[in-house]
């Protein structure tokens, strides 16, 4: 069954960073997987879900990223002048959203393997459960480098702890944050204003909206993805090779 574009949902794609581990002067999202830029793959998928109701947040090499994105679709852009964290990046995009938007999907520009089907299922779960926030999580063998999902006894998500801020118990958790969120727009606007850079990186973490929501008794859902390869981001050249292998396997 073909899914229809959801006009009440907008997608914000975070694509402002350099990506120092790529060991390249080129913005991370411009690196290619199977002949197409990472950001091109993400935008193509986003168009299937939200039409042109998409905002791409640029920063490093903004003009080149915009030019590449425009080859895939006509979307909106926001500019993050200083890279002050994921929460700050989303805050930069909020003024660009249309009035009728009720839910905001937040994606990273370095996750080119994510499928529209997974995102449609993710939105459906968010809406069915009447959540204010839903986070897409996956279980992995090696969670090093990823934010860990902290849940309470009833299985509700209470916070996400970044690797740099995690204690030994938290580091042993294998359910990780994919960096993919669906958030009710009103709560997103409210919670972004409450973020503080009280962490090891001195950044405004988007993940902190979870603990803000938990403190305010908001309904927070955890959507478990079936395929960890689909949502794992690309951080180095080796990851690019792995993504190419996965994409070729999927197309076969």
N, C-alpha and C positions, 0 to 999 in steps of 0.2 A: 504494500500500500504506500503510495507516494505521500510524503508529509508536505504540509502547506506552510508557507512563510508565515511566521507569527508577527503580526504588525504591532502587538503590544510589547514585544521584546526587542531590546537593543543589545548590541554586542560592542563591548569596548575591548580592543586588542592592544596589549602593552608591547611596544616595540621601540623603546627609547634607548636601550642600553648598547654599549660597545660589545660586551662579552669578551672579557680579557683572556679567558681560558682558551679561546679559539686561536690565540697567538696570531692575530691578523689585525690590520688597520681598518678592515671593512666591518661595518655594523653587523652584529651577529645574524640578524634576521635576513640579511641579503645573501648569506651563503646558500648554495643550491643543493637541493635533494632531487635526484632524478631530473636534472636539467631545469628545475624551477626553484625560485627563491623560497626559503622557509615561509616568509610573510605572504608570498603569493599563494602557497598551499592553504595557509590559515584563512586568508581572505576569501578564497574560492569556497571553502567549507562554510564560512560565516554567511556568505551571500545566500547559500541554500537555506539557511535557517532564518535569517532576518532581513533578506532582501538588501536594500541599500541603507538600512538602519544600523549603520556600523560606524564607530569612531576608532581611528587608529591613533595611538599616542606615540609621537615621534620625539626624538631628542638628538642623539648622536647621528650625524650624517642625515639629518632630517630631510633635506631636499632629495637625496638619492632614494631614501625609503619611500617618500611620497611618489616619486616618479615610478618606482617599481610597483607600488600598490595600484596606481592608476592604470597600469597595464592589465590588471585583473578586474577592477570594478571602480565605479564612482562612489566613493564613500567620504565621510567627514574625517577631519583631522583635528588633533589637539597637540600642543607643543609643551613638552616638559623641559624647561630651560636648564634646570639643575636636577640631576638624578638623586632625589631625596627619598626614594623608596617606592614600593608598589602602591601604597595608600595615597601618596602624593600624586603619582601618575594618574590614578583613577579620578582624583579630585580635579586634576587639570582637564579631564574629559567631560565632567558632569555638565558644564554650561552648554555643551554642544548637543545634548540629548533633546529629542523632540518632546513636545508637551504630552502626547498621548502614551508615552512609554511608561509601563507599569513595573516591568522586571528588567534587570540589567544582567547580562551574562558577561563575565570578565574572563578573558583568555590571554594567554601569552603568545607572542609572535614567534616563539621558538619551539612550538609543538605542532609540526606539520603533518603528523600522522593521525590526528584526531578526526573522527568521522562525523558527518552530519547526523547520522543515525544515533550515535551516542549522545550528542547534544540534544536532539529532540527528546530522547528518553529521559535525559537529565531534567529538561524543562517540564516534561509531563509529571515527573516525580515531585518536583518543586510545587507545581500547581495543585496536584491531587492532595498533597499533605498540608496545603495552606501554610507553607513555611515562609518565614521572613528571609531566611538564608538557607541555601543548600550548597554544600561543598562536594565536589567530585573527588573521591579518594580511591586509591588502589593499594593492594598489598603486594610488597616486593620482597625478594630474598635479601637484598642489600639496601637498606634505607639511608645509607650515608649521604649527607648533603641535602636531604629533603626535610621539610617541616613535618613533625609527627602529630597525628590526630589524637587528642586527649578526650576520651569519652567517659561519661559517668556510668553508674551501675545499670541504668535503664537503656544504655546505648546512645544517649543523646550526646552530641558534640558540645564540649564546653570551652575548648580553646585549641589553638594550633601553636605548637612550640617550634621555633626555628632551630636548626641544628646548632647554631652558635650559642643559643640560649638554653639548650636542653641539658638536663642532668643525666646521669648514667641510666637510671630507670627509663626515662623518656626516650633515650637513644636506642633502647632495645625494642621499642615499638616498631612494627613493620608496616603498619597502615600509614601511608604518607599522603600529604597534600599534593594534589596535581596542579594547584594554582588556578583551578577552574571553579568559578563561583556563579551562582544565580542568586541575586539579591533583590528584594523588593525595593523599588526606587526610593520611596520615602525614608525607609530605614537606612539605606545607603547614604543618602544626603545627610541625614542626622549623624550617623556613626563616623563618617569621614571627618567631620568637624571636631570629633572628640579624640582623634588619634594623637599620640605623643611619641616622640622618638626615644623612649626609655628602653633601650636595648643595646646589645653589643655593637650593632652597626650604626647607631645613632640615626636610624631611618624611620620613616612613617610606614609601618608594616600594615598592609591590607589585612593580614591574618588577625590583627587585633580587633577587627569588627566582630569576630566570633565571641571573644570574652565580653565585649560591650553588650552584644545581644544576649548572652547568657545571664549577665548581671541584671538585664532588664526583662528577663523571662520571655524573650522572643522565642519563636519556634524555629529551631535550627536542625536541619536535616543533613544526613550523610548519605550520599549516593555512591555506592560501590561500583566502580567500573569493572567490566569483565576482562579487560585486556590492558595490562600495565604498559606494554610496549606502545600502545596508542597514545598514551598521555604523558609519557616521560619526555622532558625537555632535552634539547640538544645544547650541550655546554662545551664540547671540544670536538676536534676533528674526528676522533674515533667514534663519537656519537653520530656524526654525519654518515659515516660508513655503515653503521648499524641501521640507521634510519633508511638508507638506500636499500639495504637488503630486505628490510621489512616491507617497504613500499613495493619493491619488485615482486616479492612473494604474494602480497595482497592482490596486485594487478593480475598475476597469473591465475 
